[in-house]
């Protein structure tokens, strides 16, 4: 299994020079990244609404559209970040510890093989970008804690799915989140999806008064990206198409 820079994924010989939509989509997919540092200016409400409206066009089974989204802004973001961080520290995240998690959807049991290799590579890229040396668990723990400070972003969102729709509701919601990320990129925004926030589903449910029929899929921090911050200086790589696709010809 090989990993390549993002632009190399498109080295397939296809001529898209007369397909402007494909060119734009390829650029957005290639340039999108998980933003971990933000400018402090808030995003105007109409721009956020446009991002959400674009994602609302996502496909879903039977057009069920099972997602619901909570968005914070202004002082609401600060209060949520404070509650989240204090809860994380109280549940084992202090001094680089591993927080106790209670997600609505079970986290991966284990990463093995190529999946472990990919996890390690992106972790190494992040730590090297912010000057954390290998084996420095205290420093890596502090970096992980930034999740619960919402990376100092001016906005956060929580995405939930309908409990009765189960796994497929979560899959549909994942499609919505993927399109939300592309919508943010197209609008010049930075965003980072955070499974770490889903680990505190009970806190999030209580904090936002989320009913029991809604399951927390993930959270995300977003805003205008600070492109000069070292945490935003790297781009994760991708597997080659040939490594993830089996062609059936007979």
FENGIFEN-V694646 format. One record per residue. N is the residue number from 1. PHI is phi in radians with two decimals (NA if undefined). Layout:
n->N phi->PHI
n->N phi->PHI
This chain:
n->1 phi->NA
n->2 phi->-2.00
n->3 phi->-2.07
n->4 phi->-2.28
n->5 phi->-1.11
n->6 phi->-1.02
n->7 phi->-1.11
n->8 phi->-1.25
n->9 phi->-1.04
n->10 phi->-1.59
n->11 phi->-1.40
n->12 phi->-2.07
n->13 phi->1.45
n->14 phi->-1.27
n->15 phi->-1.67
n->16 phi->-1.95
n->17 phi->-1.08
n->18 phi->-1.83
n->19 phi->-2.18
n->20 phi->-1.05
n->21 phi->-1.15
n->22 phi->-1.14
n->23 phi->-1.13
n->24 phi->-1.12
n->25 phi->-1.10
n->26 phi->-1.07
n->27 phi->-1.16
n->28 phi->-1.10
n->29 phi->-1.12
n->30 phi->-1.27
n->31 phi->-1.58
n->32 phi->-1.10
n->33 phi->-2.61
n->34 phi->-1.40
n->35 phi->-1.46
n->36 phi->-2.11
n->37 phi->-2.76
n->38 phi->-2.35
n->39 phi->-1.27
n->40 phi->-1.57
n->41 phi->-1.27
n->42 phi->-1.28
n->43 phi->-1.54
n->44 phi->-1.02
n->45 phi->-0.94
n->46 phi->-1.05
n->47 phi->-1.22
n->48 phi->-1.09
n->49 phi->-1.06
n->50 phi->-1.10
n->51 phi->-1.00
n->52 phi->-1.19
n->53 phi->-1.16
n->54 phi->-1.11
n->55 phi->-1.17
n->56 phi->-1.12
n->57 phi->-1.42
n->58 phi->-1.10
n->59 phi->-1.32
n->60 phi->-2.71
n->61 phi->-1.07
n->62 phi->1.01
n->63 phi->0.97
n->64 phi->-1.22
n->65 phi->0.83
n->66 phi->-1.33
n->67 phi->-1.37
n->68 phi->-2.38
n->69 phi->-2.24
n->70 phi->-1.85
n->71 phi->-2.11
n->72 phi->-1.84
n->73 phi->-2.67
n->74 phi->1.02
n->75 phi->-1.11
n->76 phi->-1.08
n->77 phi->-1.19
n->78 phi->-1.08
n->79 phi->-1.15
n->80 phi->-1.15
n->81 phi->-1.07
n->82 phi->-1.11
n->83 phi->-1.10
n->84 phi->-1.16
n->85 phi->-1.14
n->86 phi->-1.08
n->87 phi->-1.17
n->88 phi->-1.08
n->89 phi->-1.11
n->90 phi->-1.19
n->91 phi->-1.97
n->92 phi->1.83
n->93 phi->-1.51
n->94 phi->-1.17
n->95 phi->0.98
n->96 phi->1.43
n->97 phi->-1.25
n->98 phi->-1.65
n->99 phi->-1.12
n->100 phi->-1.29
n->101 phi->-1.96
n->102 phi->-2.41
n->103 phi->-1.31
n->104 phi->-1.27
n->105 phi->-1.92
n->106 phi->-0.99
n->107 phi->-1.23
n->108 phi->-0.94
n->109 phi->-1.16
n->110 phi->-2.85
n->111 phi->-1.74
n->112 phi->-2.26
n->113 phi->0.97
n->114 phi->-1.11
n->115 phi->-1.22
n->116 phi->-1.17
n->117 phi->-1.07
n->118 phi->-1.17
n->119 phi->-1.07
n->120 phi->-1.13
n->121 phi->-1.11
n->122 phi->-1.20
n->123 phi->-1.12
n->124 phi->-1.08
n->125 phi->-1.05
n->126 phi->-1.11
n->127 phi->-1.11
n->128 phi->-1.13
n->129 phi->-1.14
n->130 phi->-1.84
n->131 phi->1.38
n->132 phi->-1.64
n->133 phi->-1.42
n->134 phi->-1.06
n->135 phi->1.58
n->136 phi->-1.46
n->137 phi->-1.17
n->138 phi->-1.14
n->139 phi->-1.18
n->140 phi->-1.16
n->141 phi->-1.14
n->142 phi->-1.09
n->143 phi->-1.13
n->144 phi->-1.08
n->145 phi->-1.10
n->146 phi->-1.06
n->147 phi->-0.94
n->148 phi->-1.53
n->149 phi->-1.71
n->150 phi->1.05
n->151 phi->0.91
n->152 phi->1.01
n->153 phi->-1.32
n->154 phi->-1.37
n->155 phi->-2.45
n->156 phi->-2.42
n->157 phi->-2.45
n->158 phi->-2.12
n->159 phi->-1.97
n->160 phi->-2.12
n->161 phi->-2.25
n->162 phi->-1.32
n->163 phi->-0.98
n->164 phi->-1.15
n->165 phi->-1.54
n->166 phi->0.93
n->167 phi->-1.06
n->168 phi->-1.25
n->169 phi->-1.10
n->170 phi->-1.17
n->171 phi->-1.10
n->172 phi->-1.02
n->173 phi->-1.15
n->174 phi->-1.11
n->175 phi->-1.09
n->176 phi->-1.03
n->177 phi->-1.11
n->178 phi->-1.03
n->179 phi->-1.24
n->180 phi->-1.08
n->181 phi->-1.10
n->182 phi->-1.20
n->183 phi->-1.07
n->184 phi->-1.05
n->185 phi->-1.07
n->186 phi->-1.15
n->187 phi->-1.68
n->188 phi->1.37
n->189 phi->-1.78
n->190 phi->-1.87
n->191 phi->-2.70
n->192 phi->-2.39
n->193 phi->-1.24
n->194 phi->-2.31
n->195 phi->-1.14
n->196 phi->-0.98
n->197 phi->-1.22
n->198 phi->-1.11
n->199 phi->-1.12
n->200 phi->-1.93
n->201 phi->-0.96
n->202 phi->-1.06
n->203 phi->-1.09
n->204 phi->-1.11
n->205 phi->-1.10
n->206 phi->-1.21
n->207 phi->-1.11
n->208 phi->-1.74
n->209 phi->0.97
n->210 phi->-1.41
n->211 phi->-1.19
n->212 phi->-1.17
n->213 phi->-1.39
n->214 phi->-1.88
n->215 phi->-1.88
n->216 phi->-1.35
n->217 phi->-1.54
n->218 phi->-2.94
n->219 phi->-2.10
n->220 phi->-2.70
n->221 phi->-1.83
n->222 phi->-2.68
n->223 phi->2.96
n->224 phi->-1.45
n->225 phi->-1.24
n->226 phi->-1.58
n->227 phi->-1.31
n->228 phi->-1.56
n->229 phi->-1.32
n->230 phi->-1.05
n->231 phi->-1.13
n->232 phi->-1.78
n->233 phi->-1.59
n->234 phi->-2.03
n->235 phi->-2.28
n->236 phi->-1.15
n->237 phi->-1.66
n->238 phi->-2.26
n->239 phi->-1.21
n->240 phi->-1.17
n->241 phi->-0.97
n->242 phi->-1.13
n->243 phi->-1.45
n->244 phi->-2.17
n->245 phi->-2.18
n->246 phi->-1.87
n->247 phi->-1.61
n->248 phi->-1.90
n->249 phi->-1.98
n->250 phi->-2.40
